[in-house]
Amino acid sequence: MANTVIGSSIMIDGEISGDEDLVIQGTVKGKIAVKESLFVESSGTVEADIETQNVEIAGKVTGNILASDKVELKSDCRVVGDIKAPRILIADGASFKGNVDMDVAKK
């Protein structure tokens, strides 16, 4: 599978969907639905609801996150929104405001 990278100078306002991994270094507003994994790098800003299998966040995310497998919040991330996933990892130093729901039926 290929990675799609949204570069640090790119700003997208709308809906992103697809089957491959997505790496966000820039800004995305709207909605993100990818089948595989989403990586929000330290330069990335997301103001969107996210629906995917795995999410790894090092940047800023404002919006609700629904992951079928795992959400990982890195040490410098800032997340505001609810997280629903069977596995959630929050690193020391991560900033998170919202609710956590780990009661997700496994496929």
Secondary structure, DSSP 8 states (H G I E B T S, - for coil): --EEEE-TT-EEEEEEEESSEEEESSEEEEEEEESSEEEE-TT-EEEEEEEEEEEEESSEEES-EEEEEEEEE-TT-EEES-EE-SEEEE-TT-EEES-EE------
